[in-house]
């Protein structure tokens, strides 16, 4: 759903510092929620979740409460995006190397004829 898909696809579910985040899915799309954790590691206040629409149908997601966790979470998201970009870059480089090796192999075989 609006505001949930990017985080759900990128992060899944887990814990970051004092935040617990959870992605899910229902018939109409992705869901995503974030809670503040207390000192015992239990979820206390939901800070990111449904801000409008009909839950399960047309909901949209956003920050329910403002605070330092927004900046901290956005830095975390940026680091995950950079990790994903690096993985994709490495996979592309590996693919190009394999294609070049195959081209060289074919050229060598053709020259040997």
Number of C-alpha atoms within 10 A of each C-alpha: 21 17 19 23 18 15 18 20 14 13 17 13 17 11 14 13 11 15 22 19 21 16 19 15 14 10 7 11 15 19 26 27 21 24 20 21 18 12 8 6 12 13 16 12 14 18 20 21 20 23 14 12 12 10 12 15 12 13 19 19 19 17 16 13 12 10 9 7 17 14 11 15 15 11 12 15 16 12 12 14 14 12 12 13 12 12 12 12 12 12 12 12 12 12 12 12 12 12 12 12 12 12 12 12 11 12 11 11 10 9 7 7 5
